[in-house]
Amino acid sequence: MDFLDIFGQLDDPRIDRKKLHPMPEILLLTLCAVICGAESWDDIEIFGQSKLDFL
């Protein structure tokens, strides 16, 4: 199993109509960004936008 399979099994508590991105992808992005030094949601957003090809 890979990361997305494991975290894809978690319940997503968000309202369906407000889900723009799958929960496992948000968790992967957040984990990668924090490992790379992100310290805020703004840092995570910047990381995600700069790594679109990777993600």
DSSP file (Angstrom, degrees, kcal/mol; ACC not computed):
  #  RESIDUE AA STRUCTURE BP1 BP2  ACC     N-H-->O    O-->H-N    N-H-->O    O-->H-N    TCO  KAPPA ALPHA  PHI   PSI    X-CA   Y-CA   Z-CA
    1    1 A M              0   0    0      0, 0.0     2,-0.2     0, 0.0     3,-0.0   0.000 360.0 360.0 360.0 143.1    0.0    0.0    0.0
    2    2 A D     >  -     0   0    0      1,-0.0     4,-2.4     0, 0.0     3,-0.3  -0.542 360.0 -90.0-105.5 178.3    1.2    3.5   -0.7
    3    3 A F  H  > S+     0   0    0      1,-0.2     4,-2.7     2,-0.2     5,-0.3   0.904 124.1  49.2 -54.4 -49.2    0.4    6.7    1.1
    4    4 A L  H  > S+     0   0    0      1,-0.2     4,-1.1     2,-0.2    -1,-0.2   0.845 111.2  50.4 -65.7 -33.1   -2.6    7.7   -0.9
    5    5 A D  H  4 S+     0   0    0     -3,-0.3     4,-0.5     2,-0.2    -1,-0.2   0.930 113.1  45.6 -66.7 -45.4   -4.2    4.2   -0.4
    6    6 A I  H >< S+     0   0    0     -4,-2.4     3,-1.1     1,-0.2    -2,-0.2   0.950 119.1  39.2 -64.3 -50.5   -3.6    4.3    3.3
    7    7 A F  H >< S+     0   0    0     -4,-2.7     3,-1.0     1,-0.3    -1,-0.2   0.655 103.5  70.9 -78.4 -14.0   -5.0    7.8    3.8
    8    8 A G  T 3< S+     0   0    0     -4,-1.1    -1,-0.3    -5,-0.3    -2,-0.2   0.668  89.8  63.6 -70.6 -16.2   -7.7    7.2    1.3
    9    9 A Q  T <  S+     0   0    0     -3,-1.1    -1,-0.2    -4,-0.5    -2,-0.2   0.589  82.3 101.6 -83.1 -11.5   -9.3    4.9    3.8
   10   10 A L  S <  S-     0   0    0     -3,-1.0     2,-0.3    -4,-0.2    13,-0.1  -0.422  82.3-108.4 -72.6 147.5   -9.9    7.8    6.3
   11   11 A D        -     0   0    0     -2,-0.1    -1,-0.1    12,-0.0    -2,-0.1  -0.584  26.2-139.9 -72.7 136.6  -13.3    9.3    6.7
   12   12 A D        -     0   0    0     -2,-0.3     4,-0.1     1,-0.1    -1,-0.0  -0.888  12.9-167.5-100.8 110.1  -13.4   12.8    5.2
   13   13 A P        +     0   0    0      0, 0.0    -1,-0.1     0, 0.0     3,-0.1   0.512  50.7 111.9 -78.6  -2.9  -15.5   15.0    7.5
   14   14 A R  S    S-     0   0    0      1,-0.1     2,-0.3     2,-0.1     5,-0.1  -0.300  80.8 -97.1 -71.7 155.3  -15.8   17.9    5.1
   15   15 A I    >   -     0   0    0      1,-0.1     3,-1.9     3,-0.1     4,-0.4  -0.542  34.0-126.5 -69.5 132.3  -19.1   18.8    3.4
   16   16 A D  G >  S+     0   0    0      1,-0.3     3,-1.5    -2,-0.3    -1,-0.1   0.858 106.4  53.2 -52.5 -44.0  -19.3   17.1    0.0
   17   17 A R  G 3  S+     0   0    0      1,-0.3    -1,-0.3     3,-0.0    -2,-0.0   0.638 107.2  53.9 -71.5 -11.1  -20.0   20.3   -2.0
   18   18 A K  G <  S+     0   0    0     -3,-1.9     2,-0.9     2,-0.0    -1,-0.3   0.399  78.7 110.6-100.6   1.7  -17.0   22.0   -0.4
   19   19 A K    <   +     0   0    0     -3,-1.5    -3,-0.0    -4,-0.4     4,-0.0  -0.677  28.6 160.2 -82.9 106.6  -14.5   19.4   -1.4
   20   20 A L        +     0   0    0     -2,-0.9    -1,-0.2     1,-0.2    -4,-0.0   0.741  69.7  25.7 -93.1 -28.2  -12.2   20.9   -4.0
   21   21 A H  S    S-     0   0    0      2,-0.0    -1,-0.2     3,-0.0     2,-0.1  -0.978  92.2 -97.3-136.7 146.7   -9.4   18.4   -3.6
   22   22 A P    >>  -     0   0    0      0, 0.0     4,-1.7     0, 0.0     3,-0.5  -0.372  32.6-124.3 -64.2 140.7   -9.3   14.8   -2.3
   23   23 A M  H 3> S+     0   0    0      1,-0.2     4,-2.5     2,-0.2     5,-0.2   0.884 108.1  55.4 -54.9 -45.7   -8.3   14.5    1.4
   24   24 A P  H 3> S+     0   0    0      0, 0.0     4,-2.3     0, 0.0    -1,-0.2   0.874 107.8  50.3 -59.2 -34.9   -5.3   12.1    0.8
   25   25 A E  H <> S+     0   0    0     -3,-0.5     4,-2.4     2,-0.2    -2,-0.2   0.875 109.6  50.2 -70.2 -36.3   -3.8   14.6   -1.7
   26   26 A I  H  X S+     0   0    0     -4,-1.7     4,-2.6     2,-0.2    -1,-0.2   0.919 111.9  48.2 -65.0 -43.3   -4.2   17.4    0.9
   27   27 A L  H  X S+     0   0    0     -4,-2.5     4,-2.6     2,-0.2    -2,-0.2   0.902 112.0  49.0 -64.9 -40.9   -2.5   15.2    3.5
   28   28 A L  H  X S+     0   0    0     -4,-2.3     4,-2.6    -5,-0.2     5,-0.2   0.936 112.6  47.8 -63.7 -46.6    0.4   14.3    1.1
   29   29 A L  H  X S+     0   0    0     -4,-2.4     4,-2.6     1,-0.2    -2,-0.2   0.929 113.6  47.9 -58.3 -46.7    0.9   17.9    0.2
   30   30 A T  H  X S+     0   0    0     -4,-2.6     4,-2.5     2,-0.2     5,-0.2   0.918 112.3  48.5 -62.7 -45.3    0.9   19.0    3.8
   31   31 A L  H  X S+     0   0    0     -4,-2.6     4,-2.4     2,-0.2    -2,-0.2   0.942 113.7  46.1 -60.7 -49.2    3.3   16.3    4.9
   32   32 A C  H  X S+     0   0    0     -4,-2.6     4,-1.7     1,-0.2    -2,-0.2   0.914 113.5  49.5 -61.1 -43.6    5.8   17.0    2.1
   33   33 A A  H  <>S+     0   0    0     -4,-2.6     5,-2.8    -5,-0.2    -1,-0.2   0.911 111.5  47.7 -63.8 -43.4    5.6   20.8    2.7
   34   34 A V  H ><5S+     0   0    0     -4,-2.5     3,-1.6     3,-0.2    -1,-0.2   0.902 109.6  52.9 -66.4 -40.7    6.2   20.4    6.4
   35   35 A I  H 3<5S+     0   0    0     -4,-2.4    -1,-0.2     1,-0.3    -2,-0.2   0.863 108.7  52.1 -59.9 -34.5    9.1   18.1    5.9
   36   36 A C  T 3<5S-     0   0    0     -4,-1.7    -1,-0.3    -5,-0.2    -2,-0.2   0.367 133.2 -89.3 -86.4   5.2   10.6   20.7    3.5
   37   37 A G  T < 5 +     0   0    0     -3,-1.6    -3,-0.2     1,-0.3    -2,-0.1   0.497  68.4 157.3 107.6   4.3   10.2   23.4    6.2
   38   38 A A      < +     0   0    0     -5,-2.8    -1,-0.3    -6,-0.1     3,-0.1  -0.399  13.0 178.0 -63.6 136.8    6.7   24.9    5.8
   39   39 A E        +     0   0    0      1,-0.1     2,-0.3    -2,-0.1    -1,-0.1   0.363  59.9  30.0-121.9   1.6    5.6   26.5    9.0
   40   40 A S  S  > S-     0   0    0      1,-0.1     4,-2.0     0, 0.0     5,-0.1  -0.952  83.8-101.8-151.9 169.1    2.2   27.9    8.0
   41   41 A W  H  > S+     0   0    0     -2,-0.3     4,-2.3     1,-0.2     5,-0.1   0.850 122.8  56.0 -64.2 -33.1   -0.8   27.3    5.6
   42   42 A D  H  > S+     0   0    0      2,-0.2     4,-2.5     1,-0.2    -1,-0.2   0.919 106.6  49.5 -63.5 -42.4    0.6   30.0    3.4
   43   43 A D  H  > S+     0   0    0      1,-0.2     4,-2.6     2,-0.2    -2,-0.2   0.897 110.4  50.8 -61.0 -40.7    3.9   28.2    3.2
   44   44 A I  H  X S+     0   0    0     -4,-2.0     4,-2.7     2,-0.2    -2,-0.2   0.902 110.1  49.7 -65.2 -40.8    2.1   25.0    2.3
   45   45 A E  H  X S+     0   0    0     -4,-2.3     4,-2.5     2,-0.2    -2,-0.2   0.931 111.8  47.6 -63.0 -45.6    0.1   26.7   -0.4
   46   46 A I  H  X S+     0   0    0     -4,-2.5     4,-2.0     2,-0.2    -2,-0.2   0.918 112.5  49.8 -61.7 -43.9    3.3   28.2   -1.9
   47   47 A F  H  X S+     0   0    0     -4,-2.6     4,-1.1     1,-0.2    -2,-0.2   0.941 111.2  49.3 -59.0 -48.2    5.0   24.8   -1.7
   48   48 A G  H  < S+     0   0    0     -4,-2.7     3,-0.4     1,-0.2    -2,-0.2   0.896 111.6  47.9 -60.9 -42.1    2.1   23.1   -3.5
   49   49 A Q  H >< S+     0   0    0     -4,-2.5     3,-0.7     1,-0.2    -1,-0.2   0.841 111.8  50.0 -69.2 -31.7    1.9   25.7   -6.3
   50   50 A S  H 3< S+     0   0    0     -4,-2.0    -1,-0.2     1,-0.2    -2,-0.2   0.653 115.0  44.1 -80.2 -13.9    5.7   25.4   -6.8
   51   51 A K  T 3X  +     0   0    0     -4,-1.1     4,-2.7    -3,-0.4     3,-0.4  -0.001  69.7 127.2-117.9  27.7    5.5   21.6   -7.0
   52   52 A L  T <4 S+     0   0    0     -3,-0.7    -1,-0.1     1,-0.2    -2,-0.1   0.867  75.3  51.5 -55.7 -40.0    2.5   21.1   -9.2
   53   53 A D  T  4 S+     0   0    0      1,-0.2    -1,-0.2     2,-0.2    -2,-0.1   0.888 113.2  45.4 -65.1 -37.8    4.3   18.8  -11.6
   54   54 A F  T  4        0   0    0     -3,-0.4    -2,-0.2     1,-0.2    -1,-0.2   0.902 360.0 360.0 -70.2 -42.2    5.6   16.7   -8.8
   55   55 A L     <        0   0    0     -4,-2.7    -1,-0.2    -7,-0.2    -2,-0.2   0.469 360.0 360.0 -81.6 360.0    2.2   16.4   -7.0
